[in-house]
Structures are given as C-alpha cells and as structure tokens.
Amino acid sequence: MRHKTTANKQIGSRPQTRGRTAVWQAKVVLLIMINLAQMWILSAAIESALANEHKQLWPLVIASLLCWAIALSLIVWWKPSARPGASRR
C-alpha cells in the first residue's frame, strides 16, 4: 500500500512540473519578443535622430519605456504559484 501512495505522488507532480516549465518558457519567449521590439525601436530612434526628425523621438522613447516596464513586470511579478489553488503572499 505504501508503494502505491508514492507512485501517485510522482504521477501527480509531473503535470505541475510541466506547467511550471511552460510558464517559464512563455516568459522567455515574451521577453525575447519585447527585446526584439526594443531593438527595432532603438534603430528607428537612431535613424530619426540622424535625419534630424526630433518630433519622432518622444513617441519612440515612450514606446521603449513601455516595453521596459512590461519586461520588468514579467521578470518580477509573473511567477507560477507553488501549487494549484495556493494563494500568494
């Protein structure tokens, strides 16, 4: 009977591990996409600065700061819960 209990615990922990892995993979993919967007924004900002079109710089700076804030929130606050139904403290 004891062997059966440990087998159920192993089976029960597998989906949770896969779920955590999926959450971390999604975070990495989102961070890579945000990083690519920021590199595009940076190249557009450099191009507009070299062309003396300074009116376009402020929207690009704001977009870059928005991307930075989203990336920071992904890193700091978006974490998988310890177990399903567990409340965060």
N, C-alpha and C positions, 0 to 999 in steps of 0.2 A: 504494500500500500504506500509505503514511503517513496518508492521509486516512481510511482505514478504521479505523485504530487510534484516532484522535482521536474518531471517531464512536462507537466502542464505549465510550470513557471517558465521553462525555457521556450516553449511554444508561445506563451503569452508575451514574452519580452521581444520576440522577433519583430512583430509589426510596429511596436513602439520605436525600435531602433531604426527600422526602415523609414518611419515617419520623420524621425529627427534628421536622418540623412537627407531626406527630400527637402526638409525646411532649410538646412544648411546649403544644399545645392541651389535652391531657389534664391537664397540670399546672395550667393556668389554670382549667379547669373545676373541678378538685378544690379549688383554693384559693378559688374563688368559693363553692362549696358549704360549705366549712369556715367561711368568713366569714359566710355566712347563718346557719349553726348557732350561731356565737358571738353574733351579734346577737340570736337567739332566746333564748339562754342569758342574755344580759345583760338583756333585757326581763323574763324570768322572775325573775332575781335582784332587779331593782329592784322588781318587783311584790311579791315575798315580803318584801323589806326594808320597804316601805311598809306592809305588812299586819302587821308585827311577827312574822313567822314565820321566826325566825332559824335554825331547825333545817334549813330547806331551802337555806340559803345555802352550806353547805360542799360538798354534792354538786354544786351549780352551779358553784362555784369550781373544784372538781376537774375537772369536765367542760370548763370553759373552758380550764384549763391543759393538759388533754389535747389539745384542739383546737389550741391554740397550739403544742404540741410536734410534732403531726403536720404542721402548716403549715410549721414551721421545718425539719423533716426533708425536706419536699417541696422547699423552696427551696434548701437547702444540699446535700443528698446525692443526690437523684434527678436525674441528668443522663444524657442519651443518650451511649453510647460513641462514640468517634471513628470507628470502623469496625466492621463485624460481626466478632466473634471477637476484638476487641482487648481486652487486659487493662488494667484501670485501675491507675494508680499513685498 
